[in-house]
């Protein structure tokens, strides 16, 4: 039996919804016993969300003032302190997970596996390389704990109909002298979260200005969709970088992805490979985006998008 510990990612108030996808990944390992560890200043609400996820057998709650902000240098030693008996320790392929899991692996003296997209067996996994253009099969030693991050775009979220027990554990935690929390700067929006939205409307450099991105916002509002953008649009200053999708941005897997004025550079396609249905609108019939699109419309986006928006109820 594989005993798997998933490290909860959260904002101090609510659990990151992608943890449900990490649970789905862990559940694909035969005979998996899945537990979630929540490190926070106050764990009650976050632990309750984790306990509701299907397939979770226990939630470990570690409350400490030092865990008020998720700092990898603070959390990693605590993860190691509770690591005995686990065959696998998983984190998300998020900013926090990518910071935390290598530290955990180093403290345990093992290698880390990044971006698990498929579980072949308890110690054999597949992960994307070369911007998703190739898939590598990785085999971990069977006599060591498996430390890994999960590519959550490759999984559907586990359900939330469970009621796993929550156990409060007391672990010493200290703030290191070399690392401290200064501030969190993050954009705020009333729109759906880009990485968890079922529909995304995205714009590229062809929009040519910040003002023209209003076309994207208007269509997204009609669809109840999140808004995304290419790196070119972000670099040009048309939209903030938290909206960037692709190899150097966010990896998403919505049911519907509408690409407007996006040529389809490989770096961008990496971020949308797992989308359910891809719709492309571009005036260039030879644009690479049409090679991956399920539905393509060749034409002027400045005419098509307003017509489409007006046609929606």
DRENMI-776982 format. One record per residue (C-alpha): residue number from 0; residue in one letter; x, y, z. Coordinates in Angstrom, 3 decimals, decimal comma, m for minus. Last residue first. Example, Ala and Ser with C-alpha at 12.3 -4.5 7.8 and 13.67 -1.06 7.14 Angstrom:
# DRENMI-776982
    n  res        c1        c2        c3
    1    S    13,670    m1,060     7,140
    0    A    12,300    m4,500     7,800
This chain:
# DRENMI-776982
    n  res        c1        c2        c3
  312    X   m27,858    36,373   m24,451
  311    X   m24,881    36,016   m26,749
  310    X   m25,238    37,544   m30,209
  309    X   m23,803    40,868   m29,060
  308    X   m20,592    39,181   m27,914
  307    X   m20,228    37,257   m31,159
  306    X   m20,749    40,386   m33,229
  305    X   m18,257    42,307   m31,060
  304    X   m15,727    39,454   m31,470
  303    X   m16,102    39,065   m35,236
  302    X   m15,529    42,641   m36,365
  301    X   m12,400    43,526   m34,376
  300    X   m11,307    39,884   m34,659
  299    X   m10,945    40,217   m38,422
  298    X   m11,408    36,823   m40,017
  297    X   m10,625    33,135   m40,042
  296    X   m12,727    31,117   m37,597
  295    X   m11,421    27,869   m36,184
  294    X   m13,093    25,168   m34,112
  293    X   m11,216    22,230   m32,585
  292    X    m8,021    24,283   m32,571
  291    X    m4,617    22,562   m32,453
  290    X    m3,465    23,193   m36,018
  289    X    m5,477    26,427   m36,134
  288    X    m3,182    27,975   m33,525
  287    X    m0,283    27,610   m35,967
  286    X    m1,556    30,622   m37,990
  285    X    m1,932    29,789   m41,689
  284    X    m5,446    31,228   m42,009
  283    X    m4,175    34,540   m40,651
  282    X    m7,177    36,668   m39,605
  281    X    m7,442    34,859   m36,281
  280    X   m10,241    33,479   m34,109
  279    X    m9,450    30,130   m32,473
  278    X   m11,754    27,873   m30,439
  277    X   m10,154    25,154   m28,316
  276    X   m12,356    22,498   m26,702
  275    X   m11,257    20,461   m23,672
  274    X    m8,071    22,280   m22,707
  273    X    m5,155    20,007   m21,783
  272    X    m2,665    21,467   m24,259
  271    X    m3,453    25,027   m23,131
  270    X    m0,250    26,204   m21,403
  269    X     2,163    24,476   m23,747
  268    X     0,338    26,121   m26,654
  267    X     1,640    29,482   m25,443
  266    X     5,310    28,499   m25,597
  265    X     4,699    26,785   m28,940
  264    X     3,542    30,056   m30,486
  263    X    m0,127    29,893   m31,481
  262    X    m0,913    33,027   m33,476
  261    X    m3,295    34,498   m30,917
  260    X    m5,725    37,174   m32,087
  259    X    m8,491    35,601   m30,025
  258    X    m8,014    32,187   m28,430
  257    X   m11,227    30,828   m26,888
  256    X   m10,632    27,971   m24,439
  255    X   m13,544    25,793   m23,313
  254    X   m13,441    22,919   m20,799
  253    X   m10,559    24,668   m19,074
  252    X    m7,142    23,046   m18,560
  251    X    m4,612    25,701   m17,581
  250    X    m0,851    26,054   m17,267
  249    X     0,007    29,563   m16,134
  248    X     2,860    31,742   m17,353
  247    X     6,388    31,043   m18,564
  246    X     5,372    27,983   m20,599
  245    X     1,961    29,394   m21,370
  244    X    m0,792    31,658   m20,105
  243    X    m0,308    35,203   m18,831
  242    X    m3,179    36,776   m16,882
  241    X    m1,075    37,417   m13,759
  240    X     1,230    39,408   m16,072
  239    X    m1,075    42,427   m16,298
  238    X    m2,603    43,370   m19,659
  237    X    m1,726    45,455   m22,743
  236    X     1,814    46,145   m21,539
  235    X     3,569    44,844   m24,658
  234    X     5,194    42,138   m22,545
  233    X     1,745    40,986   m21,427
  232    X     0,402    40,838   m24,974
  231    X     3,494    38,960   m26,146
  230    X     3,247    36,600   m23,178
  229    X    m0,216    35,577   m24,317
  228    X    m3,387    36,508   m22,486
  227    X    m6,112    35,164   m20,242
  226    X    m9,563    36,194   m19,003
  225    X   m11,880    33,956   m16,990
  224    X   m15,337    33,080   m18,276
  223    X   m18,893    33,930   m17,268
  222    X   m19,722    33,716   m20,965
  221    X   m21,096    37,261   m21,327
  220    X   m18,374    38,579   m19,031
  219    X   m15,674    36,819   m21,065
  218    X   m16,970    38,449   m24,255
  217    X   m16,857    41,902   m22,669
  216    X   m13,432    41,350   m21,115
  215    X   m11,931    40,223   m24,428
  214    X   m13,342    43,218   m26,330
  213    X   m12,106    45,465   m23,512
  212    X    m8,661    44,193   m24,504
  211    X    m8,845    46,820   m27,239
  210    X    m8,216    49,531   m24,646
  209    X    m4,946    47,930   m23,546
  208    X    m3,695    48,048   m27,116
  207    X    m2,716    46,039   m30,219
  206    X    m5,371    43,310   m30,029
  205    X    m3,071    41,366   m32,359
  204    X    m0,689    40,801   m29,422
  203    X    m2,912    38,083   m28,032
  202    X    m6,202    37,654   m26,230
  201    X    m7,717    34,884   m24,139
  200    X   m11,258    33,897   m23,229
  199    X   m11,309    31,098   m20,642
  198    X   m14,095    28,692   m19,673
  197    X   m14,192    26,096   m16,881
  196    X   m12,246    28,409   m14,572
  195    X    m9,756    26,857   m12,122
  194    X    m6,459    28,294   m13,351
  193    X    m7,811    31,668   m14,461
  192    X    m9,825    32,388   m11,332
  191    X   m13,260    33,703   m12,279
  190    X   m13,603    37,508   m12,541
  189    X   m14,058    39,755    m9,524
  188    X   m10,384    40,654    m9,682
  187    X    m7,479    41,350    m7,393
  186    X    m3,856    41,477    m8,469
  185    X    m1,248    40,203    m6,079
  184    X     1,563    41,751    m4,093
  183    X     2,380    39,813    m0,955
  182    X     4,673    41,472     1,540
  181    X     7,968    41,058     3,393
  180    X     8,045    37,475     4,624
  179    X    11,437    36,510     5,976
  178    X    14,343    34,277     4,982
  177    X    17,968    34,217     6,156
  176    X    17,246    34,380     9,894
  175    X    14,927    31,396     9,759
  174    X    11,464    31,695    11,345
  173    X    11,039    28,730    13,637
  172    X     8,579    25,872    13,711
  171    X     8,156    23,232    16,404
  170    X     5,493    20,693    15,546
  169    X     2,173    20,141    17,339
  168    X    m0,271    17,955    15,433
  167    X    m4,026    18,505    15,211
  166    X    m5,817    15,530    13,670
  165    X    m8,735    16,011    11,294
  164    X   m10,878    12,995    10,442
  163    X   m12,097    12,648     6,855
  162    X   m15,606    13,756     5,958
  161    X   m16,012    13,167     2,243
  160    X   m18,310    14,498    m0,455
  159    X   m15,911    16,895    m2,139
  158    X   m15,133    15,333    m5,503
  157    X   m11,644    15,003    m6,914
  156    X   m10,602    17,599    m9,459
  155    X    m9,865    16,505   m13,004
  154    X    m6,202    15,939   m13,739
  153    X    m3,564    16,969   m16,305
  152    X    m3,808    20,689   m15,474
  151    X    m2,707    19,724   m11,954
  150    X     0,866    19,021   m12,959
  149    X     1,753    17,415    m9,625
  148    X     5,018    18,058    m7,780
  147    X     7,060    15,155    m6,478
  146    X     8,976    13,617    m3,578
  145    X     8,948     9,810    m3,689
  144    X    10,260     8,264    m0,464
  143    X    13,143     5,921    m1,105
  142    X    13,557     2,139    m1,458
  141    X    11,550     1,866    m4,678
  140    X    13,861     4,210    m6,561
  139    X    11,876     6,562    m8,839
  138    X    11,193     5,796   m12,494
  137    X    10,622     8,660   m14,919
  136    X     8,893     8,414   m18,301
  135    X     9,429    11,570   m20,353
  134    X     6,822    13,206   m22,563
  133    X     7,867    15,371   m25,484
  132    X     6,643    18,635   m26,972
  131    X     5,395    19,818   m23,576
  130    X     7,721    22,798   m23,409
  129    X    10,725    20,532   m23,949
  128    X     9,639    18,117   m21,187
  127    X     6,302    16,768   m19,965
  126    X     6,082    14,227   m17,105
  125    X     5,233    10,528   m16,933
  124    X     5,479     8,505   m13,751
  123    X     6,848     5,190   m12,480
  122    X     7,180     4,528    m8,746
  121    X     3,617     3,721    m7,672
  120    X     2,770     2,649   m11,244
  119    X     2,073     4,442   m14,535
  118    X     0,918     7,686   m12,944
  117    X     0,401    10,437   m15,510
  116    X     1,044    14,200   m15,538
  115    X     3,640    14,442   m12,779
  114    X     5,148    17,919   m13,011
  113    X     8,521    17,514   m11,293
  112    X    10,161    14,454    m9,721
  111    X    12,474    15,301    m6,822
  110    X    15,707    13,510    m5,964
  109    X    16,408    12,216    m2,454
  108    X    18,468    13,358     0,533
  107    X    15,536    13,977     2,866
  106    X    16,515    17,631     3,410
  105    X    17,144    18,024    m0,329
  104    X    13,762    16,519    m1,241
  103    X    11,962    18,795     1,211
  102    X    13,783    21,827    m0,177
  101    X    12,959    20,775    m3,747
  100    X     9,288    20,438    m2,652
   99    X     8,858    23,904    m1,167
   98    X     9,717    26,408    m3,875
   97    X     8,007    24,586    m6,738
   96    X     5,055    23,922    m4,459
   95    X     4,752    27,575    m3,451
   94    X     4,847    28,887    m7,013
   93    X     2,484    26,127    m8,077
   92    X     3,322    22,658    m9,419
   91    X     1,389    21,323    m6,436
   90    X     2,930    19,217    m3,711
   89    X     3,236    15,468    m3,204
   88    X     4,953    13,332    m0,577
   87    X     5,106     9,612    m1,362
   86    X     5,944     6,437     0,590
   85    X     5,010     7,990     3,914
   84    X     5,968     6,278     7,171
   83    X     8,180     9,043     8,499
   82    X     7,550    12,397     6,812
   81    X     6,194    14,301     9,835
   80    X     9,445    16,121    10,744
   79    X    10,407    16,381     7,057
   78    X     7,258    18,411     6,400
   77    X     8,114    20,650     9,361
   76    X    11,625    21,225     7,997
   75    X    10,090    22,284     4,641
   74    X     7,483    24,686     6,103
   73    X     9,784    27,456     7,330
   72    X    12,158    27,661     4,345
   71    X     9,172    27,233     2,029
   70    X     7,378    30,268     3,414
   69    X     3,617    29,859     3,539
   68    X     2,610    32,906     5,567
   67    X     1,037    32,547     8,995
   66    X     3,056    29,348     9,411
   65    X     5,396    30,873    12,026
   64    X     2,302    31,572    14,167
   63    X     1,876    27,805    14,383
   62    X    m0,946    25,397    13,645
   61    X    m0,195    22,023    12,063
   60    X    m3,388    20,266    10,968
   59    X    m3,074    16,703     9,658
   58    X    m6,001    15,625     7,507
   57    X    m6,902    11,953     7,271
   56    X    m8,324     9,387     4,837
   55    X    m8,664    11,571     1,729
   54    X   m10,312     9,618    m1,114
   53    X   m12,980    12,302    m1,715
   52    X   m12,185    15,826    m0,550
   51    X   m14,192    17,043     2,454
   50    X   m11,233    16,780     4,836
   49    X    m9,297    19,331     2,769
   48    X   m12,085    21,899     3,067
   47    X   m12,282    21,297     6,833
   46    X    m8,495    21,653     7,109
   45    X    m8,667    25,088     5,464
   44    X   m11,416    26,299     7,791
   43    X    m9,763    25,047    10,984
   42    X    m6,071    25,681    10,189
   41    X    m5,233    28,971    11,888
   40    X    m1,591    30,026    11,671
   39    X    m1,148    27,613     8,799
   38    X     0,390    24,300     7,709
   37    X    m2,202    21,845     6,428
   36    X    m1,063    18,267     5,782
   35    X    m3,239    16,082     3,582
   34    X    m3,484    12,284     3,789
   33    X    m4,079     9,719     1,052
   32    X    m3,909     5,942     1,426
   31    X    m3,257     4,689    m2,080
   30    X    m4,162     1,121    m2,976
   29    X    m3,421     1,594    m6,654
   28    X    m2,005     5,031    m7,495
   27    X    m4,671     6,983    m9,381
   26    X    m5,836     8,370    m6,028
   25    X    m2,637    10,406    m5,771
   24    X    m3,401    12,184    m9,037
   23    X    m7,011    12,819    m8,006
   22    X    m5,747    14,215    m4,681
   21    X    m3,449    16,554    m6,617
   20    X    m6,523    17,654    m8,546
   19    X    m8,415    18,438    m5,339
   18    X    m5,349    20,411    m4,232
   17    X    m5,968    22,602    m7,303
   16    X    m8,772    24,357    m5,433
   15    X    m6,227    26,102    m3,211
   14    X    m7,644    25,811     0,292
   13    X    m9,162    28,919     1,814
   12    X    m8,173    31,530     4,399
   11    X    m4,402    31,524     4,787
   10    X    m3,910    31,655     1,032
    9    X    m3,672    27,899     0,557
    8    X    m1,491    25,049    m0,719
    7    X    m1,885    21,832     1,252
    6    X     1,020    19,393     1,276
    5    X    m0,141    15,984     0,067
    4    X     1,027    12,917     2,001
    3    X     0,745     9,514     0,345
    2    X     0,811     6,073     1,939
    1    X     1,203     3,517    m0,831
    0    X     0,000     0,000     0,000
